[in-house]
Amino acid sequence: QVQLVESGGGLVQPGGSLRLSCLASGSIFSIYALGWYRQPPGKQRELVAAITTAGSINYADSVKGRFAISRDNAKNTGYLQMNSLKPEDTAVYYCTLANTWGQGTQVTVSS
C-alpha cells in the first residue's frame, strides 16, 4: 500500500511562490495518475491539478497560468509549482494517488 507525504507548504505573501512536493512510498508511483487537491477554510475539497501516467495535465480554471503540476517517476515524487499566489489560494493542499491521500500541507497567502 502506498503512503504519500506532502511538504513545502507555508506562509507566503500575495504574489509569491511555493513548490509543494508529494513523496510516495513503494514502487507503484509511475503507474497511477497523480492529483493535487485543496480544501480552503470552511469549504469542500476541490481539484487543483492532475497529471496522468502519460503526462496529460488538467488544471482548475482558478489556477491556470499560475500553477504547474509535474512528476518525477524516478524519484517517486510529484510537484505543484505555485506562482502568483493569491489570498484565495489559502488552503490545505493534498496529493492523491491510487485512491490514497496524503496528510496535507497548509498554504497560507497573506500580507
ABEGO torsion letter per residue (X at the ends): XBBBBBBGBEBBBBGBBBBBBBBBBEAAAAABBBBBBBBBBGBBBBBABBBBAAGBBBBBAAABGABBBBBBAAAGBBBBBBBGBBAAABBBBBBBBGGBBBAEBBBBBBX
